Amino acid sequence: MKIFYGVQATGNGHITRARVMAPRLKAAGIEVTYLFSGRAWNKLFEMEVFGDYEWRCGLTFSTKAGRVSYLKTGFRNNLLQFIRDIKSLDFSRYDAVITDFEPVTAWAAKLQNIKAIGLGHQYAFGQAIPITGDDILARSIMKYFAPAATGLGLHWYHFEQPILPPIIETPKVETIKADKILVYLPFERIQDIVRLLERFKKYQFYIYTSSTIQHKPDHIHIRQLSRSGFQNDLKDAAGVICNAGFELASESLQMGKKLLVKPLRAQMEQLSNALALEETQLGAVMPELDPVAVDFWLKHGRAIKVTYPDVAQAIVEWLLKGDWRVDLAWVRSVWDQVVYHDCATDHPCPPPRLLHAAN
């Protein structure tokens, strides 16, 4: 079997998910051509697992001060180049096309009348899950940015919908340092992050960022972006402060880290992710960089370890069958393997009890 696999590279979450899928696909004897878009080619790092991958400019979103700027987004994207990128692809020799919210691959498949499989968190938004902050523009982006005939949506909880658990592979958890907090807020200014955390001197904050800052207190540690370094600091951290993206929150839940998210403003997906964490009581939310919220979370935050099964392998086996329908019995069989564990009591706990019904 030959698969063309497109990955949106604006954030690291899509690439992280593809890194989990890649060795499973290879082990199954599936030949895969990967394409990445949405980030400059020279900004991609630690990509060896994808072999001789392809790159296109694609589409991306621009942010300013923790908020999506649709005006800057419109000026930044080159639509003529995007059309040329789409026309440059030929899927005639492939058995399947997968898009992880990657628009060049998705639209090329649509124009070539090939049924693409959408794999990723965004494809869960076609189901009745908690959603907020949506409007006509947000719904249009979710529907048309990277359309797919079949959607394999992923989420932290099933919400009684035909969606799958997250695709993650986390390292073995080491001894937890109770005062260590990992921080990844790429859409916020580093000065604002340091100002938020400088008063909490009893904790050690490890901030991963592409920015630099000259002056900071000793309990705040600045780390440049590195997947291996990030994973090492994640292993023994007690908690994670991050934006409300999907992949890092998934890793944090699987590793039993208490979680505080600050959703990106004017971004429906992140606002809805924050709502889902509140509904399932799996994490805490602060709408703004709020020291009061951080203080309460540091003192009272609850860590729930969610052990997800090998969803990547389940999807590979589904692909090999060649039917490519999202069967509810199959979805339920995957969710039946999920285990919840209360880290405070060191005992298993029941699945989340939703605070409200999903929208």
N, C-alpha and C positions, 0 to 999 in steps of 0.2 A: 504494500500500500504506500502511496505517495501523498503527502499532505503539504499544502502551503499554509503557513501559520503566521498571521499578522499580529503584531503586538504594539499597542499604544505605549510610547516611551516617555510621555510628558512627565509622569510620576514614576516612582520606583515600584509601585505595587503590581502593575501588570507584568513587568519584567521578572519580579520575584516569583509570581505565579508560573510564568513560562519556564523559569529555572527548575521548578518542581516537575513540570510536565515533561521537559526535555529528556531526562534519563529514562523515564518510563516508556516514552514513545520509542526511544532508541532500543531499549531492551526487548520491546515487542517486535522489532524488525521493521518498524515503520520509518520510511525515508522522509525527512522533513526539511523543507526550505523555510527559514524564518525571515520575516521582514519587520523592521522597526521604523517607526516614524514618530514625529512630534517632539523630537529633541535633536540638537545638532549632533552629527556623527561623532565628532571629537569629544563629546560630553558623555558618551556611553563608556562604561567601565566594567571590567570583570565579565566579559562576554564569551569566554572560551567555550562554554557548554553549548553554544549555538552554532559552532562551526563557521562556515563561510556564509554568514547571513547577509541579507540585502538591507538597504536603507533607502528611505524616501523622506522628503521634507514633511509631507503630511499636514496635519492641522494641530494646533495647540491652543491653550487658553492663557491669557495674560492676567496677572494679578497685581494688586497694589494695596499695601497695608492690610493684608488678610482678607481681601475682597476681590471677586472676579470683576475685571473691567471689560465689559463687552465692547466698548469703543476701541480700546487698545487691541483687543483680540481681533476685531475686524480689520484694523490696519496692519496687524502683524502677519496675518495669514495671506499667502499668495494663492488665490484661487486658480489662476491660469496654470501655475506650476502643479497645483493639486490635480487638475484635470489631466495634465501631461503625465503625472505619476500614475494615475488610474489606467490610462491608455498604454502605459509601458509594460503592464503585466499580462501574461498569457497563461491561463490555467488549464489549457487543453490536455496537458500530460499528467494532471493531478487527479487523484481519486476523491479528494475532499479538500475543502477550504475552511480554515478556522480563523476567526477574528476575535481577538481579545480587545474589543472596542477600538480596533484600528481601522480608520476610515478608508484608506487607500485600498486595502484588501477587500473590505466589505463592499465598496462601491464597484470595484472591478468585477467581483463575483456577480453582483446584481446586473451589471451591464452585459456580462457574458452569459446571463441566464443560468448561472450555477448557484445551487442552494448552499449558502454559507452557514456554518455552525457558529453561533455567537457564544463564546465562553468567557464568563466574567461576571462581576458583581452587577454591572449596569443592566444586564439582561434580566435580573430579578425584578426590575422596576416595571416590567410588563405584567406583573402579578399583584395581588392585593396585599401588599406589604405596607408598613408605616411610611408615609410620604408626607413631607411638609416643604414649604418654600417653593412649591412649583407654580408655574404660570405657563402661558402659551409658549414662550420662548424656551423655557426649561424643558417642557414636555417635547417640544419639537427637536431640541438637541438630543435628548435621550432616544427619541424614535428614529431620527434620520442621520445622526452623526456617523454611526457604523451599523447599518441595518443588517439583520441576519434572518434567514428563513426559519431556522431552529435556534432557540435560545436555551443555553444551559446556564441559568442564573444561579448565583452563589450568594449565600447570606449566613449570618451567625445563627439564625433560627429559621425554621421552615414556615412559620406563620400559617400552617395548613395549606401551603401552596406547593406546586411542582418545581421546587428549587432545591439545590444541593448545598451541603456544607462547604466551607472554604477549602481551597486547595493550598495547603501549607505543609511545610516540612521544617520542624523546629529542632534545634540541637538539644542535647541532654541538659536539663537545668542543673546548675551547680548550686552550691550553698548561697542562699540569698543574703545580700547585705541590706539590712533593714533601712539604712539611711541613704541608699543609692537610688537615684531616680534618673531614668533616661528621658531625654527631651528631644523631640523632632518636630519642629514647627517651621517648615521651609517657606511658608507664605507670610511669616511675620518678620519684622525687622529684628536683627540680633540685639540691638540696643533695648528694644521693648521687652524682649525675653529676659535679658539680664536684669533689667529694672524690676520685672515681675518677681524674680527668684532671689534677688540679693538679700532680702530680709530673712530668709529661712536658713539661717546659718547652721542649724543642726543637721542639715541634709547635704549630700554631695550630688550636684546636678551635672550630668554629662550631656552637653548640648551638641548635636550633630548639625552642621551647617556648612554652606558654601561661602559664608561671609567671615569676616574677621573683625575683631574689636580690640582696641588697645588696652583699655582699663577694665578690670573685672575683679570681684572678690575671690579669695582663694578657694572657696567651696564650690565655685562654678568652673567647670572644665569644658573647654571648647575643643571639639573634634571635627576635623574635616571629613567629608563624605567618604566612606569606605565600607563596603558590605561586610568584610571580615571583621573590621574593628567594631562596627555597629553590632554585629551578632555577638561578639565577645562581651560587649558592655550590656547587651540585653540579657544575657544568660543569668547574671547574678544581681540584676536590678530588682528592687522590690516593686517598683511601679513605673508607669510610662505616661508621659504627658505628650500628646500629639494632636495633629489635626484629625478630623473625622473621616480620614480615608479608610479603605477597607482592609488592606493587606496587613499593615502593622498592627492594627487593632486585633485582627485574627490571630497573628502570631502571639500577641500579648495574652489573649484569652487562652490559647493552647498551652502557654507556658505558666499560666497562673499568676500573671502580673495584675495588680490593680491598675485601673485605666481611667485617665481623665482626658477628655477630648475637647478641643476648641474647634468647632466647625468653621470652614471657610465661608464667609458671608456671601450671600447672593449666589450660592452654589447648591442647587437642589439635592444633589446626591449626598453631599456632606451633611447638610441640615437633616436629611432623612436618616442618615446613618446615626447621627446623634440621637434622634428621636427613637430609633430602634434600640439603641443601647439603654435609653431610659425606660422604654416599654418592657424590655426583658430584664432590667435591673442588672445588667452585666457590666455596666460602666457608668461613670459620672460625666457630666457635661458642664462646660462653662461657655456661654455665648461670646464672652469677651475675655481678654487677658485680665483676670480678676484675682487679686491676691487673697481676697476673702474666700473665694471658691477653692483656691489652691490650699490654703490653710486648713479648711474643713476636710478636704480630701486627704491631705497628708496625715491628719489625725484619725479620720474615721473611714477612709476608703476601704471598700470590701473587695477582696480578690477571689474570683471564681475561676477555677481551672476547667476549661472545656476541652476534653480530649476528642478530637475529630478523627474519623477513620482516614484511610488512604484514598481520598476522593480522586486523586490523579489516576491511580491504578484502575479505579472503577470506571472512569471515563475512557481510558485506553481500551478496556475490555468492551465497553459500549460501542466504541468506534469500530473495533474489529468485527463486531456482529453485523455491521452494515445496515441496520434498520434505521437508526438515527431518529427514533421517536422518543419523546420524554415520557416513559411509562411510569405511572404513579406508583405501581408496586415496586419498581426498581428504586425510585426516589425514597420511598418509605424504608426499604431495606437498608439503604445507606444511613438514614437518620437513626435507625434503630441501634446503630453501633456507637452513637455519640454518648459520652459519659460526662457528668457534671460533678465537680468536687469543690467543696468549700475549704479554701486554704486556711481559714482561721480555726476551724474545728478539726481539720485533717480527716474529714469524712465525706463520703459521697452525698450529693444532695439531688433533689428532684429537678427536672427541667424547669426553665423559667416559667413563672406565672405572669402573664402579660397584665400590665396595669390597665390597659384599655384595649378594645378590639382594634385590629388593624384597619386602616382606612381603605 
